[in-house]
Amino acid sequence: MRTSARRPLAATVALLCCLSMMTPVVATPGGVGSTDSVTAQDGASNPCVGNITQPANGTTVISVQGFKFGEGGGKRPAKLVGVGPSGEVEWVHQSAEKYGVVWGYDVDPMDNGNIFVTATLKNHRTLVYEFNPETQERVWSKTFDLGDTHDADLINNGSEILLANMRNYNATAERNDDRIFVYNRTTDRIEWEWRFDDHYDPENLEENYTDDWTHVNDVDKIGEGLYLASPRNFDQAIVVNRSTNEIVMKLGEDGEKDILAEQHNPDYLESENGTPTLIVGDSENDRIVEYANPDGDLTDGDGWQLTWTLKGDLDWPRDADRLPSGNTLVTDSANNRVMEVTPKGEVVWEFYAPWLVYDAARIPAGEHGGPTATDMNATGTYRMQGDTDVHRNETRLNACHQRLENISGLADGETMSGTTAAGEGGERDTATSEGAMNDETSGDSTDQTGADDQTGEPADPTGVPGFGPVAALAALAVALGIARRR
């Protein structure tokens, strides 16, 4: 629950963060780590490590948006952080500095070990690219003339890109064109699109049709021609059939906040008996939820049953991935951390990455899959236990932030999945400026896909951008003394 002061802040946060052009094996936890002195596997003190009682199965990739709340807050550089099994920093991809990324969003593991990245550039542009963690270079990239896209996924063997297109009001036509669509990389054309306005009546919804109407923040392919989308402002997760254009699955109702409240990044699971299941970051309710639909009534809401809930010291969680082990990888956004949590709520792995994490994925486990709570006999409501309170320790958070800012590329002396790191990167000579950054924004979202399609590295990477309105709103928030309730 939120205090009366926190609800407008959540709306401000959404504007700030989005403004721009099998048999499960359940972990057995051990003791709780200290919040005062934490040591990474490389032997060096690491202020970013929380409680780790069980090493992770692979590298955890964390997307950091780069925004700090409170006194001295404002825009910081976006980045990706690769974290090893015991909390060692394997690499830091300074995407803001290298490619002009303003807001970092979705990260998806690829079968070849690379990462597919979605990010926002200045001047209402969306950048997607394939990133190679071993070389710390991007393999190819594509820029779209679309504002503030939170998620894009490679589908159909990488021949197409599925995108969630929000903030797409056409003032000239007085029409809202928020949509999901499929772009063909070979033909450079949009192959298919699905507009929310063709399926929802604005008169029956609370949201402002002429503004950020849907805030569709996620879209995933979950089956042949089946796309799971998250229109956040509608408090719903839906599945669209590409062939029929019909909504064939829907969880939640607009304004019914006890089901979902401005959720992020739903993932589709399926039980051993075929029961459709969704695990969702129920962001405004500060919880992770899992719903199952055993009776096959998928669209009117009556068939959905709440089977698993994770509560506790969570602040605006925006991603939850069920791992093959049965544990859940939780992105606790406003607490600046990512945690691996057992079905019973025990935190066995915890890492901090200031400021404002958006998404996390485990390599090689991937983003989707894993057993359901029902299959693990773990249905119920659980409170987190075993986590630390580093998010309340400003000194530790600032030290962690500085550590991550001072690494570019592979971290010297640390490892990538057990291999000694080598090559470019290491400690940077100068940390990126900490001030709230300024930039001019211009242009409107259009139907164009853009022409900036690149392979390899750009000849002239841009500097670190920011947003004038972001800095102004951040300053206003500080001036008004707005604080998040912990």
KANORZI-V366145 format. One record per residue. N is the residue number from 1. RES is the residue in one letter. PSI is psi in whole degrees, 0 to 359 (NA if undefined). Layout:
# KANORZI-V366145
n=N res=RES psi=PSI
n=N res=RES psi=PSI
This chain:
# KANORZI-V366145
n=1 res=M psi=158
n=2 res=R psi=150
n=3 res=T psi=169
n=4 res=S psi=333
n=5 res=A psi=342
n=6 res=R psi=330
n=7 res=R psi=310
n=8 res=P psi=329
n=9 res=L psi=320
n=10 res=A psi=320
n=11 res=A psi=320
n=12 res=T psi=318
n=13 res=V psi=315
n=14 res=A psi=320
n=15 res=L psi=315
n=16 res=L psi=315
n=17 res=C psi=339
n=18 res=C psi=355
n=19 res=L psi=132
n=20 res=S psi=151
n=21 res=M psi=NA
n=22 res=M psi=160
n=23 res=T psi=122
n=24 res=P psi=147
n=25 res=V psi=109
n=26 res=V psi=132
n=27 res=A psi=145
n=28 res=T psi=112
n=29 res=P psi=157
n=30 res=G psi=218
n=31 res=G psi=172
n=32 res=V psi=133
n=33 res=G psi=161
n=34 res=S psi=145
n=35 res=T psi=355
n=36 res=D psi=325
n=37 res=S psi=105
n=38 res=V psi=135
n=39 res=T psi=129
n=40 res=A psi=172
n=41 res=Q psi=331
n=42 res=D psi=358
n=43 res=G psi=351
n=44 res=A psi=143
n=45 res=S psi=130
n=46 res=N psi=105
n=47 res=P psi=351
n=48 res=C psi=347
n=49 res=V psi=128
n=50 res=G psi=228
n=51 res=N psi=124
n=52 res=I psi=107
n=53 res=T psi=349
n=54 res=Q psi=122
n=55 res=P psi=145
n=56 res=A psi=155
n=57 res=N psi=74
n=58 res=G psi=191
n=59 res=T psi=137
n=60 res=T psi=122
n=61 res=V psi=126
n=62 res=I psi=129
n=63 res=S psi=116
n=64 res=V psi=121
n=65 res=Q psi=324
n=66 res=G psi=63
n=67 res=F psi=131
n=68 res=K psi=130
n=69 res=F psi=166
n=70 res=G psi=193
n=71 res=E psi=132
n=72 res=G psi=14
n=73 res=G psi=183
n=74 res=G psi=189
n=75 res=K psi=135
n=76 res=R psi=169
n=77 res=P psi=141
n=78 res=A psi=154
n=79 res=K psi=165
n=80 res=L psi=142
n=81 res=V psi=128
n=82 res=G psi=121
n=83 res=V psi=130
n=84 res=G psi=177
n=85 res=P psi=323
n=86 res=S psi=19
n=87 res=G psi=4
n=88 res=E psi=139
n=89 res=V psi=111
n=90 res=E psi=322
n=91 res=W psi=159
n=92 res=V psi=122
n=93 res=H psi=104
n=94 res=Q psi=78
n=95 res=S psi=329
n=96 res=A psi=313
n=97 res=E psi=323
n=98 res=K psi=320
n=99 res=Y psi=7
n=100 res=G psi=23
n=101 res=V psi=132
n=102 res=V psi=309
n=103 res=W psi=126
n=104 res=G psi=138
n=105 res=Y psi=242
n=106 res=D psi=144
n=107 res=V psi=127
n=108 res=D psi=125
n=109 res=P psi=141
n=110 res=M psi=160
n=111 res=D psi=333
n=112 res=N psi=6
n=113 res=G psi=352
n=114 res=N psi=180
n=115 res=I psi=134
n=116 res=F psi=124
n=117 res=V psi=137
n=118 res=T psi=131
n=119 res=A psi=162
n=120 res=T psi=135
n=121 res=L psi=173
n=122 res=K psi=169
n=123 res=N psi=38
n=124 res=H psi=56
n=125 res=R psi=149
n=126 res=T psi=133
n=127 res=L psi=129
n=128 res=V psi=145
n=129 res=Y psi=157
n=130 res=E psi=124
n=131 res=F psi=132
n=132 res=N psi=109
n=133 res=P psi=331
n=134 res=E psi=317
n=135 res=T psi=346
n=136 res=Q psi=30
n=137 res=E psi=157
n=138 res=R psi=143
n=139 res=V psi=317
n=140 res=W psi=164
n=141 res=S psi=161
n=142 res=K psi=132
n=143 res=T psi=130
n=144 res=F psi=145
n=145 res=D psi=66
n=146 res=L psi=137
n=147 res=G psi=126
n=148 res=D psi=42
n=149 res=T psi=126
n=150 res=H psi=335
n=151 res=D psi=136
n=152 res=A psi=138
n=153 res=D psi=139
n=154 res=L psi=132
n=155 res=I psi=167
n=156 res=N psi=59
n=157 res=N psi=30
n=158 res=G psi=4
n=159 res=S psi=341
n=160 res=E psi=158
n=161 res=I psi=125
n=162 res=L psi=125
n=163 res=L psi=147
n=164 res=A psi=115
n=165 res=N psi=106
n=166 res=M psi=178
n=167 res=R psi=51
n=168 res=N psi=42
n=169 res=Y psi=130
n=170 res=N psi=100
n=171 res=A psi=325
n=172 res=T psi=314
n=173 res=A psi=354
n=174 res=E psi=48
n=175 res=R psi=137
n=176 res=N psi=121
n=177 res=D psi=24
n=178 res=D psi=137
n=179 res=R psi=169
n=180 res=I psi=145
n=181 res=F psi=163
n=182 res=V psi=124
n=183 res=Y psi=131
n=184 res=N psi=119
n=185 res=R psi=334
n=186 res=T psi=314
n=187 res=T psi=347
n=188 res=D psi=41
n=189 res=R psi=156
n=190 res=I psi=118
n=191 res=E psi=329
n=192 res=W psi=143
n=193 res=E psi=154
n=194 res=W psi=111
n=195 res=R psi=132
n=196 res=F psi=328
n=197 res=D psi=339
n=198 res=D psi=350
n=199 res=H psi=351
n=200 res=Y psi=139
n=201 res=D psi=115
n=202 res=P psi=332
n=203 res=E psi=339
n=204 res=N psi=9
n=205 res=L psi=152
n=206 res=E psi=339
n=207 res=E psi=159
n=208 res=N psi=113
n=209 res=Y psi=329
n=210 res=T psi=4
n=211 res=D psi=226
n=212 res=D psi=77
n=213 res=W psi=300
n=214 res=T psi=325
n=215 res=H psi=51
n=216 res=V psi=109
n=217 res=N psi=1
n=218 res=D psi=145
n=219 res=V psi=132
n=220 res=D psi=145
n=221 res=K psi=123
n=222 res=I psi=356
n=223 res=G psi=178
n=224 res=E psi=112
n=225 res=G psi=17
n=226 res=L psi=122
n=227 res=Y psi=122
n=228 res=L psi=119
n=229 res=A psi=156
n=230 res=S psi=84
n=231 res=P psi=91
n=232 res=R psi=315
n=233 res=N psi=346
n=234 res=F psi=359
n=235 res=D psi=44
n=236 res=Q psi=153
n=237 res=A psi=130
n=238 res=I psi=155
n=239 res=V psi=127
n=240 res=V psi=136
n=241 res=N psi=119
n=242 res=R psi=328
n=243 res=S psi=318
n=244 res=T psi=344
n=245 res=N psi=16
n=246 res=E psi=151
n=247 res=I psi=115
n=248 res=V psi=354
n=249 res=M psi=138
n=250 res=K psi=128
n=251 res=L psi=123
n=252 res=G psi=164
n=253 res=E psi=146
n=254 res=D psi=124
n=255 res=G psi=350
n=256 res=E psi=77
n=257 res=K psi=345
n=258 res=D psi=345
n=259 res=I psi=296
n=260 res=L psi=144
n=261 res=A psi=98
n=262 res=E psi=61
n=263 res=Q psi=167
n=264 res=H psi=146
n=265 res=N psi=58
n=266 res=P psi=145
n=267 res=D psi=142
n=268 res=Y psi=129
n=269 res=L psi=162
n=270 res=E psi=129
n=271 res=S psi=172
n=272 res=E psi=333
n=273 res=N psi=10
n=274 res=G psi=7
n=275 res=T psi=123
n=276 res=P psi=135
n=277 res=T psi=141
n=278 res=L psi=133
n=279 res=I psi=132
n=280 res=V psi=141
n=281 res=G psi=100
n=282 res=D psi=80
n=283 res=S psi=307
n=284 res=E psi=345
n=285 res=N psi=2
n=286 res=D psi=51
n=287 res=R psi=166
n=288 res=I psi=133
n=289 res=V psi=151
n=290 res=E psi=126
n=291 res=Y psi=139
n=292 res=A psi=152
n=293 res=N psi=83
n=294 res=P psi=343
n=295 res=D psi=0
n=296 res=G psi=2
n=297 res=D psi=89
n=298 res=L psi=347
n=299 res=T psi=342
n=300 res=D psi=0
n=301 res=G psi=337
n=302 res=D psi=335
n=303 res=G psi=348
n=304 res=W psi=136
n=305 res=Q psi=131
n=306 res=L psi=112
n=307 res=T psi=338
n=308 res=W psi=134
n=309 res=T psi=134
n=310 res=L psi=120
n=311 res=K psi=181
n=312 res=G psi=212
n=313 res=D psi=67
n=314 res=L psi=142
n=315 res=D psi=100
n=316 res=W psi=55
n=317 res=P psi=132
n=318 res=R psi=9
n=319 res=D psi=144
n=320 res=A psi=117
n=321 res=D psi=125
n=322 res=R psi=121
n=323 res=L psi=159
n=324 res=P psi=332
n=325 res=S psi=344
n=326 res=G psi=345
n=327 res=N psi=167
n=328 res=T psi=131
n=329 res=L psi=114
n=330 res=V psi=129
n=331 res=T psi=104
n=332 res=D psi=85
n=333 res=S psi=301
n=334 res=A psi=347
n=335 res=N psi=5
n=336 res=N psi=38
n=337 res=R psi=162
n=338 res=V psi=138
n=339 res=M psi=148
n=340 res=E psi=126
n=341 res=V psi=135
n=342 res=T psi=166
n=343 res=P psi=335
n=344 res=K psi=4
n=345 res=G psi=5
n=346 res=E psi=126
n=347 res=V psi=119
n=348 res=V psi=352
n=349 res=W psi=131
n=350 res=E psi=129
n=351 res=F psi=138
n=352 res=Y psi=142
n=353 res=A psi=78
n=354 res=P psi=145
n=355 res=W psi=131
n=356 res=L psi=85
n=357 res=V psi=147
n=358 res=Y psi=314
n=359 res=D psi=157
n=360 res=A psi=150
n=361 res=A psi=150
n=362 res=R psi=128
n=363 res=I psi=127
n=364 res=P psi=10
n=365 res=A psi=330
n=366 res=G psi=176
n=367 res=E psi=326
n=368 res=H psi=156
n=369 res=G psi=188
n=370 res=G psi=161
n=371 res=P psi=155
n=372 res=T psi=164
n=373 res=A psi=324
n=374 res=T psi=316
n=375 res=D psi=334
n=376 res=M psi=3
n=377 res=N psi=42
n=378 res=A psi=26
n=379 res=T psi=151
n=380 res=G psi=186
n=381 res=T psi=130
n=382 res=Y psi=142
n=383 res=R psi=138
n=384 res=M psi=145
n=385 res=Q psi=152
n=386 res=G psi=0
n=387 res=D psi=166
n=388 res=T psi=176
n=389 res=D psi=37
n=390 res=V psi=330
n=391 res=H psi=346
n=392 res=R psi=358
n=393 res=N psi=95
n=394 res=E psi=324
n=395 res=T psi=314
n=396 res=R psi=317
n=397 res=L psi=317
n=398 res=N psi=321
n=399 res=A psi=321
n=400 res=C psi=314
n=401 res=H psi=314
n=402 res=Q psi=322
n=403 res=R psi=314
n=404 res=L psi=326
n=405 res=E psi=332
n=406 res=N psi=6
n=407 res=I psi=132
n=408 res=S psi=117
n=409 res=G psi=206
n=410 res=L psi=139
n=411 res=A psi=123
n=412 res=D psi=132
n=413 res=G psi=356
n=414 res=E psi=185
n=415 res=T psi=156
n=416 res=M psi=105
n=417 res=S psi=42
n=418 res=G psi=358
n=419 res=T psi=136
n=420 res=T psi=129
n=421 res=A psi=144
n=422 res=A psi=169
n=423 res=G psi=205
n=424 res=E psi=167
n=425 res=G psi=216
n=426 res=G psi=201
n=427 res=E psi=138
n=428 res=R psi=151
n=429 res=D psi=324
n=430 res=T psi=131
n=431 res=A psi=152
n=432 res=T psi=145
n=433 res=S psi=140
n=434 res=E psi=351
n=435 res=G psi=159
n=436 res=A psi=132
n=437 res=M psi=156
n=438 res=N psi=147
n=439 res=D psi=152
n=440 res=E psi=138
n=441 res=T psi=146
n=442 res=S psi=164
n=443 res=G psi=158
n=444 res=D psi=158
n=445 res=S psi=140
n=446 res=T psi=178
n=447 res=D psi=357
n=448 res=Q psi=148
n=449 res=T psi=351
n=450 res=G psi=163
n=451 res=A psi=1
n=452 res=D psi=77
n=453 res=D psi=113
n=454 res=Q psi=152
n=455 res=T psi=132
n=456 res=G psi=207
n=457 res=E psi=143
n=458 res=P psi=152
n=459 res=A psi=331
n=460 res=D psi=77
n=461 res=P psi=145
n=462 res=T psi=168
n=463 res=G psi=191
n=464 res=V psi=114
n=465 res=P psi=172
n=466 res=G psi=195
n=467 res=F psi=129
n=468 res=G psi=309
n=469 res=P psi=325
n=470 res=V psi=311
n=471 res=A psi=320
n=472 res=A psi=315
n=473 res=L psi=323
n=474 res=A psi=316
n=475 res=A psi=320
n=476 res=L psi=317
n=477 res=A psi=317
n=478 res=V psi=317
n=479 res=A psi=323
n=480 res=L psi=352
n=481 res=G psi=29
n=482 res=I psi=132
n=483 res=A psi=145
n=484 res=R psi=133
n=485 res=R psi=127
n=486 res=R psi=NA
